[in-house]
Amino acid sequence: MGIPHNPALGYRPEIDGLRALAVGPVILFHAGLPLFSGGFVGVDIFFVISGYLITSIILAEKINGTFSLINFYERRARRILPALFVVMLVCLPVAWLKLDPPDLKYFAKSLVAVPMFSSNVLFWLESGYFDATAELKPLLHTWTLAVEEQYYLFFPLLLMLGWRMGRPRLVILLTLIALVSLALSQLGARNDASSTFY
């Protein structure tokens, strides 16, 4: 997860504690331990932590008059892209050697989708996260990064719009967004559960 750290906000050991509590069940879930069949919920915890930190950083910079959308995006890119490209480069020869032609074709699609931060949409349209073919998708885990980066792309714009409307309206805007998101998630869970996963 690309969770930022801002020295101006100070070190928060409790957030590191939450990260540790979240990552453990995810690892144990992927290890196949039956007691941790719901361990994937740790990813949601990471999303909440990331959203909290990003919002805190943006609001602190807005209050100080130092927020720049370009600088915000540049910091995200410097933090995320180098490691992402390394992962893609490592996966490339492994996929070439291990995957059969149809799976290699899907891998090529994911190589395009990953740096565009749209792999969550690609994997949702191709198959579910828990499908048997999921094991043949070396970049499947990048769906979480895509969700985060989509959030990083659009949320600052919404926050800036809300900021211009004033703090009381900003709170109302964020509350409405949260309620609409929850409603869409519930609707998706009933009609197409994999859409709410990605």
C-alpha positions, 0 to 999 in steps of 0.5 A: 500500500502506498500510504504516505508519511508527512513529517509535519503531521508527526509520527503516529505509532498507533497507525503503524500498529493498525498497519501491523494488525491489518497485514497479519490477517491478509498474509495468513489469508493468502497462506490458506489458513482456514481461521483467516478466511476473512483476512482480506478485510485487512486491505479495507483497513489499509484503505481507511488508513490511507484515506485518513492520512491523505485527507489529513495531509491535504487539509493540513497543507490547505490550512497552512496555504502550502497545498499544491495539486501538482506537488501532491501528484508528484509526491505520489508518483515518486513514492509509487512508480519506482517500486511498481515498475520494479515489480512489473519488470520482475514479473515479466520474465517469470510470466514469459517462462511460466504462463501459457499463451492465453494467460500470457495474453491476459498478462500483457493486458495487465502490463498496460493496465497497471501503470494506468492504475486501472488494473482493478477494472481489468481484473474485475472484468476478466474474473473474480479475485478468488477464481482459480485463474487468479493464481495465473495473474502475477499482477493481480495484487496491483488492484489495490494500488489502482483503487488507491491511486484512483482515490488519490487522483479524484479525492484531492479535487473533491476536497479542493472543491469542498474547501472553496465552499467552506468547512461546513459544506465540506463536511456535508459533501464528504458525508454525502460521498461516504453515504453514496459510496456505501449505498453503491457498495451495498447495491453492488454486493447484491447484484455483482459481488466482485464489482464491490471487491475491486 
